[in-house]
Amino acid sequence: MKAIMFCIFILFVTTICFAQSGNETITITTYYPSPYGVYRNLQLFPSDEPPADSPALQPGVMYFNKTEEKLFIYKNSTAGWVPVGGEASAGDALVNSAHSQSDCTNAGGNVTDTDVGLKQCQFNAAVCPSGWANYKAYSTLGSATCTACAYCADCGSSCTAGPRAWMDSSTSLKCTCTTGLNCRRPPYGGDCSGCQWCTDNHGIGYDRHCTSTDFYKTVTAPVIQIGCY
């Protein structure tokens, strides 16, 4: 019996020795959100535009803009995304603080007002330059003319969409008119007096200018200025 107890004691001591000589195991308990942390490397997924979803629009959220090669941090609903270590001075910053008024003029834009205290950059273009984002829906629309029957100037009625002055509006301006395919020139030439339509008694196919499709055309006023930040 004593021999058995001695063998058990020797086995227990040997097990302790092997356990102490093995690799050390560390268990870390963390919390969400983490109260603090130390990282050797931390990589953000690069993107062209800042996050727009509600969870991301919280003070302290960061993103890396791969176009500008800058790190941005969300400051608040007024300042928006601010470049880390490169925030424009209060008197020079554009809305959302991503660019300065100097950046605007250097890029060929015009500094103009917004619906808040800070300024925006107005470009004479339909879209913002690379690295810039459209501020709300600020834009100016030019005009587009829909010309009626191409064969007889007196046939149908033309219309014009636009222009529209500078404002925050995403509504497009359009108009629709009859096209040359909806009226016809008198057969074998001649003048345009008493224009005849493809829907008159002669009907479709009376001459080569009549067709049953594309009776109307719609034009949209183009964007000629856009607000950016």
C-alpha positions in Angstrom: 0.0 0.0 0.0 2.8 2.4 0.9 4.5 1.6 -2.5 1.3 2.6 -4.3 0.9 5.9 -2.4 4.6 6.7 -3.1 4.1 6.1 -6.9 1.0 8.4 -6.9 3.0 11.1 -5.1 5.9 10.8 -7.6 3.4 11.0 -10.6 1.7 14.2 -9.1 5.0 16.0 -8.6 6.1 15.1 -12.1 2.9 16.4 -13.6 3.3 19.8 -11.8 6.9 20.1 -13.1 5.8 19.5 -16.8 3.0 22.0 -16.4 5.3 24.7 -15.2 7.9 24.1 -17.9 5.3 24.3 -20.8 4.2 27.4 -22.8 2.5 30.1 -20.8 -1.2 30.6 -21.5 -2.8 34.1 -21.0 -6.5 34.7 -20.9 -7.6 38.2 -21.8 -11.1 39.5 -20.8 -12.3 42.5 -22.8 -15.5 44.6 -23.0 -17.6 46.1 -25.7 -17.2 48.9 -26.2 -13.6 48.6 -25.1 -12.6 51.2 -22.4 -9.1 51.5 -23.9 -6.7 49.5 -26.1 -3.2 49.4 -27.3 -2.6 48.2 -30.9 0.6 47.6 -32.8 -1.1 48.0 -36.2 -4.6 49.3 -37.0 -5.7 49.4 -40.6 -8.8 51.2 -41.9 -10.5 50.0 -45.1 -9.8 52.8 -47.7 -12.8 54.3 -49.5 -13.5 57.2 -51.9 -16.5 58.6 -49.9 -17.2 59.0 -46.2 -19.7 56.6 -44.6 -23.2 58.0 -44.9 -25.2 55.6 -42.7 -26.4 56.7 -39.3 -24.2 54.4 -37.1 -21.1 55.9 -38.7 -22.1 59.5 -38.2 -21.0 59.6 -34.5 -18.3 61.8 -33.1 -15.0 60.0 -33.1 -15.7 57.6 -36.1 -12.8 57.6 -38.5 -12.3 56.6 -42.2 -9.4 56.8 -44.7 -10.0 58.6 -48.0 -7.9 56.8 -50.6 -8.3 59.6 -53.2 -7.0 62.3 -50.9 -4.8 59.9 -48.9 -6.0 61.5 -45.7 -7.5 60.2 -42.4 -10.8 61.8 -41.5 -12.7 61.9 -38.2 -16.4 62.7 -37.7 -16.5 65.7 -35.4 -20.2 66.6 -35.2 -23.3 67.3 -37.3 -22.1 70.8 -38.1 -18.4 70.3 -38.8 -18.9 66.8 -40.3 -15.8 64.9 -41.4 -12.6 66.7 -40.5 -9.1 65.7 -41.7 -6.9 64.5 -38.9 -4.0 66.8 -38.3 -5.1 69.0 -41.2 -8.3 70.7 -40.2 -8.7 74.1 -41.9 -8.8 77.1 -39.7 -12.3 78.2 -38.6 -12.2 81.3 -40.9 -11.1 79.3 -44.0 -13.0 76.0 -43.6 -15.7 75.0 -46.0 -18.8 73.2 -44.8 -18.0 69.8 -43.3 -14.3 71.0 -43.0 -13.1 68.5 -45.7 -11.6 71.4 -47.8 -10.7 75.0 -47.3 -11.8 78.1 -49.2 -8.2 78.2 -50.5 -8.7 74.7 -51.9 -11.9 75.8 -53.6 -10.3 78.8 -55.4 -7.2 76.7 -56.3 -9.5 74.1 -57.9 -11.2 76.8 -60.0 -14.3 77.1 -57.9 -16.1 80.0 -56.3 -16.7 80.3 -52.6 -20.4 80.8 -51.9 -22.9 80.6 -49.0 -24.8 77.5 -47.7 -27.8 77.0 -45.5 -25.4 77.1 -42.5 -22.7 79.4 -41.3 -19.9 77.8 -43.3 -19.3 78.2 -47.1 -19.3 75.7 -50.0 -17.5 75.7 -53.3 -19.5 76.3 -56.5 -18.0 74.7 -59.6 -19.1 75.5 -63.2 -19.6 71.8 -63.9 -22.3 69.1 -63.7 -20.4 67.0 -61.1 -17.9 67.7 -58.3 -14.2 67.2 -59.0 -12.5 64.1 -57.8 -12.0 64.1 -54.1 -15.0 66.5 -53.6 -18.6 65.7 -52.6 -21.8 67.3 -53.6 -23.2 69.4 -50.7 -26.9 68.5 -50.5 -28.5 69.3 -53.9 -27.1 72.8 -54.6 -27.0 73.4 -58.3 -27.9 75.7 -61.2 -29.7 74.5 -64.2 -29.3 75.7 -67.8 -31.9 75.4 -70.5 -32.7 72.8 -73.1 -35.0 73.3 -76.0 -37.2 70.6 -77.5 -37.7 71.4 -81.2 -41.0 70.3 -82.8 -41.5 68.8 -86.2 -38.2 69.0 -88.0 -39.8 69.1 -91.5 -42.2 72.0 -91.0 -41.3 74.7 -88.5 -45.0 75.6 -88.1 -46.1 72.1 -87.2 -46.5 71.2 -83.5 -45.2 73.3 -80.6 -41.6 73.5 -79.2 -40.8 73.9 -75.5 -37.9 74.8 -73.3 -36.9 73.3 -69.9 -35.1 75.6 -67.5 -33.2 77.6 -66.7 -33.3 77.5 -62.9 -31.3 79.8 -60.5 -28.8 78.5 -57.9 -30.7 76.6 -55.1 -30.8 73.4 -53.0 -33.1 71.3 -55.1 -32.9 67.8 -56.6 -35.9 68.3 -58.8 -35.1 68.1 -62.5 -36.8 70.3 -65.1 -38.2 68.6 -68.3 -40.5 69.3 -71.2 -41.9 67.2 -74.0 -42.7 68.1 -77.6 -43.7 66.5 -80.8 -40.8 65.5 -83.0 -40.3 65.3 -86.7 -41.4 61.7 -86.6 -44.9 62.8 -85.6 -45.5 65.2 -88.6 -44.7 64.9 -92.2 -43.6 67.1 -95.1 -46.1 67.2 -98.0 -45.2 64.4 -100.4 -42.8 65.2 -103.3 -41.6 68.4 -101.6 -43.5 71.6 -101.6 -44.0 74.1 -98.9 -45.2 73.4 -95.4 -48.5 75.2 -95.6 -51.3 73.1 -94.1 -49.0 70.7 -92.3 -50.3 67.1 -92.2 -49.8 64.8 -89.3 -49.0 61.1 -89.5 -52.4 60.5 -87.8 -54.4 62.3 -90.6 -56.4 60.6 -93.3 -53.4 59.5 -95.2 -52.1 57.5 -92.2 -48.9 55.8 -91.4 -46.7 55.0 -94.4 -48.1 57.7 -96.6 -44.5 58.8 -97.2 -41.2 58.0 -95.7 -41.5 60.7 -93.0 -44.3 59.0 -91.2 -43.7 56.4 -88.5 -45.7 54.9 -85.7 -43.0 55.2 -83.0 -41.1 58.0 -81.3 -43.8 60.5 -81.7 -42.5 62.6 -78.8 -39.2 63.8 -77.4 -38.4 64.9 -73.8 -35.5 67.1 -72.9 -34.0 67.8 -69.5 -32.4 71.0 -68.3 -28.7 70.4 -67.8 -26.8 71.0 -64.5 -24.3 73.8 -65.2 -23.2 74.6 -61.6 -22.8 72.4 -58.6 -22.1 72.9 -54.9 -19.3 70.9 -53.4 -17.3 70.5 -50.2 
